[in-house]
């Protein structure tokens, strides 16, 4: 008899658990922004804004949703040197071994492929933020996490912010970090920011929940250097003598596809 | 009997602890993502690594939220006007009309409940509307992007450097107006930067 009562009690509790689960697993409905999360973001932004020049490496991976719906993962390792207001040097190596260099020298945007021994050049207009925007939207160049070059990273990250949670402390590759969850009108973002005197980004995961297949972007940061030396030469590109100059392929609007300017 | 009840209570507590741990575990497992490999579309929104939708896309969120606010404020104002109309005039409240007042209060409370329910329903509808709108917008963006690429590359197919190398044609180099073209099996190509990648675009 006692045994039956115990079984009954356990079953009732299990039923309660199962009914409670879906509610717990639901995403938050009410917009909620925790001040603790914002203060971590603000500290990170202030710290980066205090340095006009800095260097970092990122190992990025991202899902590409195929027409069949399955996701394949691709990856690019990047080394970025930023010098505000208008200079950038980035070296990218894909997993298939293809490498490329992109330089913003303040007057021109250069792309160089050592492997193909070709380079392209176009005029740079505006500061780093504007130039990156131009490169991404017009030249269709990939510049993941380019927000980091912005002098006001906080404003950039918190644009259209709907939710910000402070999730606690984690250790990411040996670095104790504050773990945050952010949600804007387009994506869910998780960030890990180092605790202590140098609140630098250690890891980021972006879920594109509004996109088909909800692909994910992931980046692991390393080798931050807030006082890089001998940077001038990095922002000066002199094409090798035997390198061929080619053009950026820039598409015209769909209605005028015959006049594509590959400048 | 007491010991039986005690065992039941202990069982319930233990089961609850297990239940809470299970909830935590489920929470911890949420949000994991995976990637894999096969051949393939190579680009997509996640490749951008941007936290925001492209700036070039139309921004709808502001108009949507303003619509939402207007609707919400409208219903709140209507509710407060109704409430004011039913309140007794100052100085008219006395013992004689207390039953009426109680009835008024009951009515008012019911009105408030109804209004809250309406407001909740409004909010739910609005939320659902927002979700639908967001889904429509995402679909629209996806379609736009597909059209964009289709138009962009119609008649302008290209091959990657590795494919070019495997084509094995003895190309002829032609320089026209300072631009180098490559003729291969009767097709003219130009080597260009397409995004961050060097490719051979068909130009004729």
Contacts between the chains, C-beta under 8 A, distances in Angstrom:
chain1	res1	chain2	res2	distance
A	1	B	4	8.0
A	2	B	4	5.0
A	2	B	7	6.5
A	5	B	4	6.6
A	5	B	7	7.9
A	5	B	8	5.6
A	6	B	7	6.2
A	6	B	8	6.4
A	6	B	11	4.9
A	9	B	8	5.1
A	9	B	11	4.9
A	9	B	12	5.3
A	9	B	15	7.2
A	10	B	11	5.8
A	10	B	15	5.2
A	13	B	11	7.9
A	13	B	12	5.8
A	13	B	15	3.7
A	13	B	16	6.1
A	13	B	19	6.3
A	14	B	15	6.7
A	14	B	19	7.5
A	16	B	19	7.0
A	17	B	15	7.8
A	17	B	18	7.8
A	17	B	19	3.8
A	17	B	22	6.3
A	17	B	23	7.5
A	20	B	19	7.3
A	20	B	23	7.0
A	21	B	22	7.7
A	21	B	23	6.6
A	21	B	26	6.5
A	24	B	23	5.1
A	24	B	26	7.0
A	24	B	27	6.8
A	25	B	26	6.0
A	25	B	27	7.5
A	25	B	30	6.6
A	29	B	127	7.4
A	60	B	49	6.2
A	61	B	35	6.4
A	62	B	35	7.5
A	62	B	44	7.6
A	62	B	46	4.1
A	62	B	47	5.1
A	62	B	49	6.8
A	63	B	33	6.9
A	63	B	34	7.8
A	63	B	35	4.7
A	63	B	44	7.6
A	63	B	46	5.2
A	64	B	40	7.1
A	64	B	41	5.6
A	64	B	42	6.1
A	64	B	43	6.6
A	64	B	44	4.6
A	64	B	46	6.9
A	64	B	47	6.7
A	65	B	41	7.6
A	65	B	44	6.0
A	66	B	38	7.4
A	66	B	40	6.4
A	66	B	41	5.5
A	67	B	41	6.8
A	70	B	36	6.8
A	70	B	38	7.2
A	71	B	34	6.9
A	71	B	35	5.6
A	71	B	36	6.3
A	72	B	35	6.3
A	72	B	36	5.5
A	72	B	37	4.9
A	72	B	38	5.9
A	72	B	40	5.7
A	73	B	34	7.7
A	73	B	35	2.3
A	73	B	36	6.0
A	73	B	37	6.3
A	74	B	35	7.7
A	74	B	42	6.5
A	74	B	47	7.1
A	92	B	196	6.7
A	98	B	161	7.8
A	98	B	197	7.3
A	100	B	196	5.5
A	100	B	197	7.7
A	102	B	196	7.3
A	111	B	193	5.2
A	111	B	196	7.3
A	113	B	198	5.2
A	115	B	161	7.8
A	116	B	161	5.9
A	116	B	191	7.6
A	116	B	198	4.7
A	118	B	191	6.4
A	118	B	193	8.0
A	118	B	198	5.9
A	120	B	192	7.6
A	120	B	193	4.5
A	133	B	55	6.9
A	136	B	48	7.5
A	136	B	50	8.0
A	137	B	54	7.0
A	137	B	55	7.1
A	137	B	56	5.5
A	139	B	193	7.5
A	139	B	195	7.2
A	140	B	194	7.2
A	140	B	195	4.2
A	141	B	195	5.6
A	141	B	196	5.2
A	142	B	47	6.0
A	142	B	48	6.6
A	142	B	49	7.4
A	142	B	195	6.4
A	142	B	196	5.3
A	143	B	49	7.8
A	144	B	47	7.6
A	144	B	48	6.4
A	144	B	49	2.4
A	144	B	50	7.1
A	145	B	49	5.1
A	145	B	50	7.8
A	146	B	50	7.6
A	147	B	50	7.6
A	147	B	51	6.5
A	156	B	51	7.9
A	157	B	51	6.5
A	159	B	52	6.4
A	160	B	52	6.9
A	160	B	61	6.1
A	182	B	51	7.9
A	184	B	51	6.8
A	184	B	52	6.6
A	185	B	53	7.6
A	185	B	61	4.9
A	185	B	134	7.3
A	186	B	51	7.8
A	186	B	52	5.9
A	186	B	53	4.5
A	187	B	51	5.9
A	187	B	52	7.5
A	188	B	31	7.7
A	189	B	51	5.5
A	190	B	31	7.3
A	205	B	31	7.9
A	205	B	33	7.2
A	206	B	46	7.3
A	206	B	49	6.9
A	206	B	50	8.0
A	206	B	51	6.2
A	207	B	31	7.2
A	207	B	33	6.8
A	208	B	45	5.1
A	208	B	46	5.6
A	210	B	53	7.8
A	210	B	134	6.3
A	210	B	135	7.8
A	210	B	137	7.7
A	210	B	138	4.2
A	211	B	44	7.6
A	211	B	45	4.6
A	211	B	46	7.4
A	211	B	138	6.5
A	211	B	142	7.3
A	212	B	138	7.7
A	212	B	142	5.7
A	215	B	44	6.0
A	215	B	45	6.4
A	215	B	46	3.7
A	216	B	33	3.7
A	216	B	35	7.4
A	216	B	46	6.1
A	217	B	46	4.5
A	217	B	47	7.5
A	217	B	48	7.7
A	217	B	49	4.8
A	218	B	33	7.4
A	219	B	49	6.7
A	244	B	180	6.5
A	244	B	191	7.5
A	246	B	180	7.7
A	246	B	190	7.7
A	246	B	191	5.0
A	246	B	192	5.6
A	246	B	193	6.4
A	246	B	198	7.2
A	247	B	179	7.2
A	247	B	190	7.5
A	247	B	192	5.3
A	247	B	193	7.2
A	248	B	192	6.8
A	248	B	193	4.8
A	249	B	192	4.0
A	249	B	193	6.3
A	249	B	194	4.7
A	249	B	199	7.6
A	249	B	201	6.0
A	251	B	152	4.2
A	254	B	147	7.1
A	254	B	148	6.8
A	254	B	151	3.4
A	254	B	152	7.0
A	257	B	151	6.0
A	257	B	152	7.0
A	257	B	154	6.7
A	257	B	155	7.4
A	257	B	156	7.6
A	260	B	156	7.2
A	262	B	190	7.0
A	262	B	192	5.6
A	262	B	201	7.9
